[in-house]
Each structure stands twice: as C-alpha cells, then as structure tokens.
Amino acid sequence: GVFAHLELLEARAYEAAVKQEEAEQQEEKLARLKARVQELRLQRDELRAKVDLQQKGQLGKEGAVSNPAQPSARAVLEWKIKSLKAMLQIFYLTGISGKLSKRGVCFCISTAYEGTYLDSFHLDLLTKPEVQIYRHSVPIFIPLQQIARKYLQTDIRRFLSVLSDHLNAYVGRRYQADQLQEHFSGQIEGTLQRNSLCNLLVFSYNVSSESKTFPFKVRLLYGDPCCSLPTEVVISCT
Amino acid sequence: MDETVAEYIRRTVLKIPRDEIKTMLQKWGFLSEAQLETVNFHQIKDNISQDVVQLCEENSADIKQAAVLDIIYNNIYPNKRIWSVYQMNKTGEETDFFDLTDFKKKFKRRLRSALKNVTINFREYEDNAIWIRIAWGTPYRKPNQYKTSYVVYHSQTPYVFISVSVLRSNLPLLCQALVVASNYHDIREMELRSHSLNSLKDIVFKRYSQNFQTYCPRPLPERNVAPETVDLRIVQENRNEKERIQRLNREVFGDGPQPKIEFAQYKLETMFKSDPKMDVLDKKEPFRCLIKFSSPHLLESLKSLAPAGMADAPLSPLLTCIPQKARNYFKIREKKGLLPGSFVSP
C-alpha cells in the first residue's frame, strides 16, 4: 500500500539523482576537454607563428600586431621592470636595504654626506644556526667585530643602525678631508697628515697680516667614531 | 758625496726600466727639472746612471735621499719582492687615534735602542699606506744599504706587510718595534705569502670582488645579451651542465679578478688510507707529504679549471677557501674523533 508506494518514489528519486550526477560529470568532462582543445589550439598557433618567424629569418623581432589601445605584453613588462628599479632605488636611498638570500639576508648600507652620495658597503648574514656575518665589504679599520659582538645576536636593528652610523661618519670625515686637500691645497703648508679612519687631522697653514706671516698648526681630533665633526681642536701658532 | 751613496744611487737607477727613469726621478724630486733636462734618457742605462750620479754629486745627496729613491722604486715595483703578512692583536676596544708623527718617533726609538746601526726611512702614500725602509747593520758595522727590509702598514689596521729579504734574524726586533709604535700587544706571522703586495692587501682587507646579492645602483657590466643568430638545428648537449658549472664558479669566485698569488702549499700529516687487507704500511704513522700548487696566477687558474673541464665543480674547499681564510700555507692533520677525515689546522 503506502509503504510500497513510498519505496517506489524513493527508488525513482535515487535513479534521478544518479542520472543527474552522471550528466553533471559528463558536462564537466566536456568542459575540460573543450578547455584543453583551446589550450592546444593556442599552442598550435604559437608554434605556427614561431615557424613563420623562423622562416622569415626574423628571430627576436616582434611580429605580432598589437592593439594600440591595449598595452602590449612587452610594454607591461617594461613598466614592471621600471617600477621595480625605482622601488629598489628608493630602498638604496634610505641608506639600509636588504634582500633575503639563500641562507640568510644580504644588507647594503649606503652612505652620504650633506647630500652627496658616497660609498656602499655590503654584509652577507647567515641566519642559521645563529645570526653571523658570512662575508662583508666593510673596511678593516671599522670595528665591525666589536659592534657585532654587542648587538648582532640580540638586536639586529641596532646593529645595523650603529654600523651605519660608523660608516656614514667615516665616509663623511674622509670626504671632508679630501675636500680640504682639494680646495685648499694652496693654503696648506706641506701635507695634510691623516689616518685610515680620518679621525686625526694635522696640518699647517700661514696667515699673513701686514708684512708678517704667522705659521699656524691645527690638530683636529674626532673623538666620536659615529660623528663627522671634531671633538677636540688645537690651534697653535709656532 | 760619499762614494757608497754614489754607488748605491747608480745601482738603483740601473734597476729602473729605461723608459721609467725620468718619471721616477721626477717623483723623487731631488733633482730639479732643469737638471733633469740635461740628461739624455735615450742613451744606454749605464750612461744615464752615471749622469744622474753626477747631478746628485752637485746637489750633495746623502744616504737619506738615496733611500727615498729606493722606496719609490720598490713602491712602483713591489712584485720583485716576496711579502709576508703579519697580524697584530690588542685587547682594548678604545678608538685608535693614529698619530703618524708619534708612530714614526716610537718606531725609530724602539729600533735604535736595540740596534744603533740602522737606516730608517718613511714615506706616506695617498692610500694611507706607510712605507718603512730599514737597512740593517750590526753593532760594529754601518748599515748595509743592500740588505734592506720593507714594511708596509695601513694605520688603524691589524695587518702589516713585511718583505724581509736576507736577514731574518732582525725580524723579532722589527716586529717588536712595530707593535710598540702602533699601540698593539703582540704580532704573529700569518700563513700568507705572495709577490703581489696589492693582492695580499686585497685578501686581508677583503677588497676582492665578492658576489653580493643586493641591488647595485651602478649598472653592472653588460654581458653580451645579443641574440645569437645561430642555426636552431644545432643543439648544445651539455648546456645544463655548463650553466651549472658557471653558476657554481660565480658563487665561489665572484665576478671580478682574483687576488694574485703564486703558490699554495699543503702539508699533509694524515694517515695513509688503504684497504686493510693490503696492509701497505705496517707502521701506523702519518704519511708525510707536501703538495705545492704553483702558477703565475693561481686563483685565476683554479677558477678556470671547472669550465675547462679539467676538474669537477664544485672544487675542493681546500682550494677555494684561500682568499676567505687569508692563507696559502696549510697543514692538514687527521681529524681526531669518530669520523675519519681531515681537518685544517687554524
């Protein structure tokens, strides 16, 4: 009676569901195959184009006609490269930039003095098993090992900041000493005595007043390694 | 003018290549331009040197000035000598305010207090290099100007470059004077020697090209990226392998020129490893062996080994570690422990 009827309906519903599932699967398969056909057609077209180009002997030349309204793939790529370069230039201008490397990080510290961009120094750091310097291009007279001992393991930001201060100050002092030698070579008597860190400068110059000339000797001591101005100045008249 | 000084100047001028004599005398600055004009620099060197000595006689040259000419010659031709690198240590961490006058005074005082008969000359160069020339005598004999040692020191660095020449017995004295003058505590000889002074500097000051993977604002030297108009039917069989070798080589050696060293020496004190059944050596003693690689430019030749197909890439780290470890003399001993192998002594 009723139960038999219900069973019949259930069976029909089940059959319908199965049929529907089958149909859906068929459709999916059809769609996939259609997409595959498209792919293969595209590949075939590309290869045809390549063969054409080769036959015409125009390797590397753009043969495709691009729609001027839409940017060509090449133009988009060029724009991407340009904006990436600009981004990297910005990082470089900030003074400290870095890039992840295979085994750690590679930092670049750029220096400048009063608007003039000067040297760049590189640091290749490993991050495993602990942070350590793998190699670098920091001059030997900068106390890199000292600074690393203090901050590298505990506070890498501080390490980079302190190192950058040292490097910028050194480069600034050196630039000033070079400028002094270049622009005042006439006034300086003898040679300008300096050292690698440019933290001690000694030179002599003459000051003429009336008919007499007074020889002066200057000794500039830069006590703070992170500062590009002297901390002690001794001027004597011999 | 002293006869010995005259002879010394004559011999120094003879060492200089003829085309360079005039420029070097100009650098020396002892003879005036007018005087130099009177010399014919196209005649044979013997005659040139005689003329120069004559002019020096007029200006009454003494040994100090002659020594300066010698320094200038050695500074322009440093590769005629073998240089060793020494490393100094100090415990303090205060900033060093290197005072050149102070350094010279202390150095001379220390050296002369132990040996009165020495000629000491200094000359500073633009790159902060201080050249010291020392001619050694004995307590009873005047300094022999032909037995000279040269020291090159860059202020505020722990490295000293010494070319001793013959008298090694004076070396401890020289080292002591250097340590005292530069405010360091001690000094030791590194296992690094070469004819090329600049390359030694490149190695210890880490000035050789290292491949840093950061953005370089200067344009990198353009590699030839012109499309090869080559027949597409030709296929490069080992392209992948070639590219792998190039890549590994660049990673290890970098892009730029290598520091120039002429040899690498490996002293092996390892056990001979043979099939235990063969029992080649009945006494278990270290197999002593000395391997020396020499070349006019050792590192460049090592760099070209893999691309030339003569060695597998990557090369043994014992060869490639030379610039980074700053040494070209190695002692390889047996590794003490569970794993058999060898380790390089510090």
Boltz contact constraints between the chains, C-beta under 6 A:
constraints:
  - contact:
      token1: [A, 59]
      token2: [B, 227]
      max_distance: 6.0
  - contact:
      token1: [A, 60]
      token2: [B, 227]
      max_distance: 6.0
  - contact:
      token1: [A, 88]
      token2: [B, 215]
      max_distance: 6.0
  - contact:
      token1: [A, 92]
      token2: [B, 217]
      max_distance: 6.0
  - contact:
      token1: [A, 99]
      token2: [B, 213]
      max_distance: 6.0
  - contact:
      token1: [A, 99]
      token2: [B, 214]
      max_distance: 6.0
  - contact:
      token1: [A, 101]
      token2: [B, 213]
      max_distance: 6.0
  - contact:
      token1: [A, 106]
      token2: [B, 212]
      max_distance: 6.0
  - contact:
      token1: [A, 106]
      token2: [B, 213]
      max_distance: 6.0
  - contact:
      token1: [A, 106]
      token2: [B, 214]
      max_distance: 6.0
  - contact:
      token1: [A, 108]
      token2: [B, 214]
      max_distance: 6.0
  - contact:
      token1: [A, 122]
      token2: [B, 212]
      max_distance: 6.0
  - contact:
      token1: [A, 135]
      token2: [B, 210]
      max_distance: 6.0
  - contact:
      token1: [A, 140]
      token2: [B, 157]
      max_distance: 6.0
  - contact:
      token1: [A, 140]
      token2: [B, 205]
      max_distance: 6.0
  - contact:
      token1: [A, 141]
      token2: [B, 156]
      max_distance: 6.0
  - contact:
      token1: [A, 141]
      token2: [B, 157]
      max_distance: 6.0
  - contact:
      token1: [A, 146]
      token2: [B, 93]
      max_distance: 6.0
  - contact:
      token1: [A, 193]
      token2: [B, 100]
      max_distance: 6.0
  - contact:
      token1: [A, 195]
      token2: [B, 98]
      max_distance: 6.0
  - contact:
      token1: [A, 195]
      token2: [B, 155]
      max_distance: 6.0
  - contact:
      token1: [A, 195]
      token2: [B, 156]
      max_distance: 6.0
  - contact:
      token1: [A, 196]
      token2: [B, 128]
      max_distance: 6.0
  - contact:
      token1: [A, 196]
      token2: [B, 154]
      max_distance: 6.0
  - contact:
      token1: [A, 196]
      token2: [B, 155]
      max_distance: 6.0
  - contact:
      token1: [A, 196]
      token2: [B, 156]
      max_distance: 6.0
  - contact:
      token1: [A, 197]
      token2: [B, 156]
      max_distance: 6.0
  - contact:
      token1: [A, 199]
      token2: [B, 97]
      max_distance: 6.0
  - contact:
      token1: [A, 200]
      token2: [B, 97]
      max_distance: 6.0
  - contact:
      token1: [A, 200]
      token2: [B, 99]
      max_distance: 6.0
  - contact:
      token1: [A, 225]
      token2: [B, 95]
      max_distance: 6.0
